[in-house]
Amino acid sequence: MSNRDEIEIALWDYIDGTCGTNEQHRIATLIATNAEWKQTYEELLQLHHHASEVTTTEEPSMRFTKNVMEAIAHTSITPVTRKYIDLKLVKGIAAFFILTIAGLFGYTLLQLDFSSVSTAPVKDIFSNIPPGTTDMIKNIMIPVNIIAVIVLADEFRSRRLRMKKAGL
């Protein structure tokens, strides 16, 4: 970065007031003693004042604002999104997935060979689990399931209330 760029960055920080007090005193001293800093400061200050004059926006009158708000109030509100959704389409998609799952389940059942069932004793898959672990798992899973049911019931209830308020 050139010396000129560093001077401009420091002066912009000084003009904006974003530099610390020690930096402000140092820059003020440099502006007072150094001609290059003073000339650059005056150019940037003039640019800053010009930019602030140009960018000031005029606010519309209160009557104009009131007229706009009244015009908006008279327009019709768009219908609820639920009316945009075609229920036949939703039911069709649901039927597709249900039929697909049922078809896969049926195909799986047809592919099973029930004649090859072994008469050997079934190995207990839970034999490696220590005896107290299942009680702990039950004690953890029962509250988790209860909380999940409460959350789902609350969601269902709030959805019904929203539909009732919307008049659907």
Secondary structure, DSSP 8 states (H G I E B T S, - for coil): --HHHHHHHHHHHHHHT-S-HHHHHHHHHHHHH-HHHHHHHHHHHHHHHHHHHHT------HHHHHHHHHHHHHS-----GGGTS-HHHHHHHHHHHHHHHHHHHHHHHHH--GGG---S----TTTTS-TTHHHHHHHHHHHHHHHHHHHHHHHHHHHHHHHHHHT-
